[in-house]
């Protein structure tokens, strides 16, 4: 898909507009924007999931059944 057609997509355009407004609300400072997000997450009371991935030491049951086939 050409890059030009991505920006013609209304969903992509809306995402860019929201991102622009959110960054603008932080004075264009990405570090300030991230800090505001962390504060908002903490205040929400919701469980926050980190982006880290846990490595499994043992294969899952699904993997075991495939290996047995």
C-alpha positions, 0 to 999 in steps of 0.5 A: 500500500503506497504511503500516500493512501495511508494518509487518505484513510480516515482512521489513520487521519483521525489517529494522527489528529488525536496524536497531534492534539495530545502532544500539543496539550503537553506543549510539544514535549514528548517527555511531559506527554509520557509523564502525563500518561503515567499519571493518568494511568495511576489515577485510573485505578486500573491494572497496568500491564507492562510491555515486557514479555515473559518467557515460558520455560515449559511448552504449553499443552497445545505445543505438546499435543502438536509434537505428539502428532 
